[in-house]
């Protein structure tokens, strides 16, 4: 289980870095900025699909939905921005 959590962390960290580079790209589309703002709002909002007061389940929805939303945004990046951010993330 620890190996899976480590792998999840590495993937999330890489996706978060790529999203950061995409946001800073001069040709970043406005929908990317709005989508990232929505993810941040959901993450820090006290209103969740499953309340955080419930042990394990309250945090599990954040641990599942936020990485999926980030990955969803990254898959919709224009090819030139995706290629540019992937190169920056690899270095």
N, C-alpha and C positions, 0 to 999 in steps of 0.2 A: 504494500500500500504506500509506503514511503517513497518508493521509486516512482510510482504514478503521480504522487503529489509534486515531486521534484520535476518531473517531466511537464506537468501542467504549469508549474511556476515558470519554467524556462520558456515554454511556448507563449504564455501570457506576457512575460517581460519582453520578449521579442516583438510580439504584436503591438504592445503598448509603445515601444520605441518606434516602430514603423509608423504607427498612427501619429506620434509626436512629430516625426520628420515630415509626414504628409501634411499635417496642419501648418507647418512652417514653410512649405513649398510655395513659391510665389503664385503658382497657378492652381492652388488648392480650391476646389469648388465650395460654394457656400453651403451646400447640403452636408458636406463633411464636417464643417464647423458646427452646424446645427445638430447633427447627429451626435457628435462628441459632447456637446453641451447637454443633450438629452441623457446620454449615458452618465455623465457626471451628476446631473440633477437626480437621476434615479438612484445612483450610488449613495449620495449624501442625503437624500430625502428620507424623512421618517416614515413615509408612506411606501410600503412594499407590497408585493403580491402575497408574500407570507411574512407576518410580523417577525421582527428580529428577536422578540422576547421568547419565542419558541426555541428551545435548545436544538442545535444542529440545523433544523429545517429553516430557521429564520436567516441564517447566514448562507445556507446552501443555495438559495435562489440567487443571491448576489454572486456567489462563486460560479454559478452556471450561466446566468443571463448576461452578465457583464462581458466575460470573454467571448461569448457567442455574438453579442452585439458588436464588439470591436472587430471580430473576424468578418462579420457581415459587411461592415463599412469598408474594410480593407479590400474585400473581394470586388467591390463596386468602384474602386479607384480607376481613373483613366490610366491606360497602359503606360504612358510616359511618366506619370507621377509614381505609379507602382514600381516601375523599373528604377527610377531615381532613388526612391526611399529604400528599396531593397539593397541597392549598392551601398548606401550610407549606413544602413543597419549592419551590413556584413563587415564593414571596416571598423 
